[in-house]
């Protein structure tokens, strides 16, 4: 699987113009706050429309301004993990996970619940409610829900930013396992250099809306 993006977007006086490719493994989008990193993820996910350009994942075009292609978010097979877990509070952990699983079409499924639950070490959490989980546990469940939708691309927007140091150290090994065991591109937004050094197989440095190093 591979991923390509070449897009521009203007918001007021700020212009974002980025182009890069990502292979399977973890690619860090690194740079200061306000550089445009999250906007890149939002364009890939389909919740923000570029002014022009092209986005393709695993050989399928998700957006192409010239060809007038703009797939709806639910048709892009993109998993998105935010700073906060955004679990459904009225559902158990197991129900949250199965919600993600039901989003995947049978023909496109590659992630099984038992496999993902073991990968993230969350079997003992299945009957619990999100409110009873620690921040690190909630993020592991959120990652599991995204993986069970069998995405061809996984977006992670500063998933450790809201966690204290102890919870960060708890979840980092699981992100390393995703990087090493999944065969899909993972785009990981951060402005923490320590996370880049530990996790990234490749780095795209973004400053003021431009890729300044790759």
N, C-alpha and C positions, 0 to 999 in steps of 0.2 A: 504494500500500500504506500502511496505517496500523496503529497499535498503541495499545491501551488497557489500563490496569491499574488496579484499585481493590481492594486486598487488605489483610488484617490477619494478623498472625502474632505469637504470644506464645512467648517462650522464657525461662523463669524470670521474673525481674523486668523483662525487656526486652520491650517491645511495639513491633512494627513496624506502622505503618499508613500506606500510601502510595497516592496516586492521581495519575495523570498520563497524558498522551497523547504519542505521538511520531510524527512524520511521516518520510518518507524523508530521509536525511541523517544526520549524526552528532549524537546527543543525549548530552551528558555527564551522568553521575550523579556529582555532585561533593560531597565532604564529608570529614570526618575519618575515620580508621580507627575501626571499631566502630559507625559510624552506621547500618549495615544495607544498604549498597549491594550487596554480593555476595549477600546473602540475597534481594534483589529479583531479581537475575539467576537465582539458583537456583530461585526460584518460577516464573519465566517458562520456564525450561528443563524444569521438571517433576521436578527432583530434590529439591525441598523443597515440601511441600504447605501452602498457606495455611490458616488457621483458617476464613476466610470470604472471599468476594469474587468477582471476575470478572477474567479475562485473555482478551483477544482479539487476534488478529493477522491482518491482511489479510481481515477479515470472518469468520474462523473462531474459534469459542470454544475456547480451550485449557483453561480452567478456569472453572467456575461452581458455587459451593457450593450455591446455591439449586436449580439444575437437576441437581445431582449429576453434573456433567461434569468429568472429570479425565483428559485425554488422556495416554497414555504418552509419555515423552520422545522415543522414536524416531518417534512419529507427529506431532510438533509442527512439524517443519521449522524448527528453530531451530539456527543455527550458534553454537558456543561456543568462544571463544579465551581461554585461561587465561594466568596470569603466566608459566608455563613451557610450552614448546611441546607436550609430551606426544606426541611422534611415536613411532611404532612402531620401536624400535631395530633390529629384525631385517629391516626393509623398507628398500628404497632410497627416495630422495625421490620418484621416479616412482610407486612402488608405494603410498607414503603418500597421494599425491594421488589416485590412481585408487581407493583405498579410499573416500575421500569421494565421488567421482563415482558409485561403485556404490551408495551409500546413497540416491541420489535416484531416485525413480520416473521412468520415461521421460516420462510426461505432464507432470511438474512441472519438468523440467530447463530451466534458462535459461542456465546457465554451462557453457561448453565448456572442456576442458583447455587447448587452445592459447590461448584468450582469457585465462584466468586466469594461465597461465604467463607470458604476455607482460605482463600487467598488473603482476605482481609481480617481473618480471625474474629468474626462477629457472630458465630453460632450461638454463643451464650446470651446474646443480646436480642434474639429474635422475638421473644414474647413481650419485651419491654416497650414503653412509650417513649417518644423522643425527649420529652421533658425530663425524664429520669436519667438521661445519658450525659456524660461529660462532653466538652467541646470536641475533644479528639475522637470520641466514639461516634458522635453525630457526623463528623466529617467522614469517617470510615463508612458509615451507612450511606451517606450521600454519594460517595465514590462508588459503592456497590450498586446503588440504584442506577447511576449513570452507565456503569459497565453492563448491567443486565439489559439495557436497551440495545446492546450489540452495536455500538457506534463504530464508524470507520475512522473517526477522528475524535480525540478527547481534548477538551478545553478546560484548563484549570486556572482560575483567576484568583491569584494570591490566596490559595486555600489554607495557608498557615497564618495569615495576617491577624486573625482574631483570637489566636490561641496563645497561651502563655508558654514559656520556654519548656516546661515539663511536658505539656501536651504536644508541642512541636516535635520533641524528641521521640514521643510515642508514635507519631504518625509518619515520620520521615522514612522508617524502614518499609512501610507499606507502599509508599510512593516509589521507592526504589524497586520493589517487587513488580509494580505495574510497569515501570520503565523496562525491566529486564525480561518480563514474561509476556507482556502484550505485544502483538505484532502490528500495532497501529501507531501513527504519529500522535504524540502528546504535546500540545502547546501549553507551556506553563508560564504564566505571567508573574513576575516578581520584581521588586527593587532591592531584594536582600541578596548581597553577594555571596553569603555563606550557603544559601540554598542553591544558587547557580553552581558553585564549586562542587557541591556534594551530588547534585542530581543530574545536571545537564550533560547530554552527549553532544549537543550543539547549542550555540548561543547566537541570538539575533539581538543586537543592541540598538535600541530605538531612543532617539533624542529629538524633541521638538517636531514630532511627526515624520521623522525620516530614519531609515536604516543607516546607521553610521558605521557599523561593523558587523560581520557575520563570520 
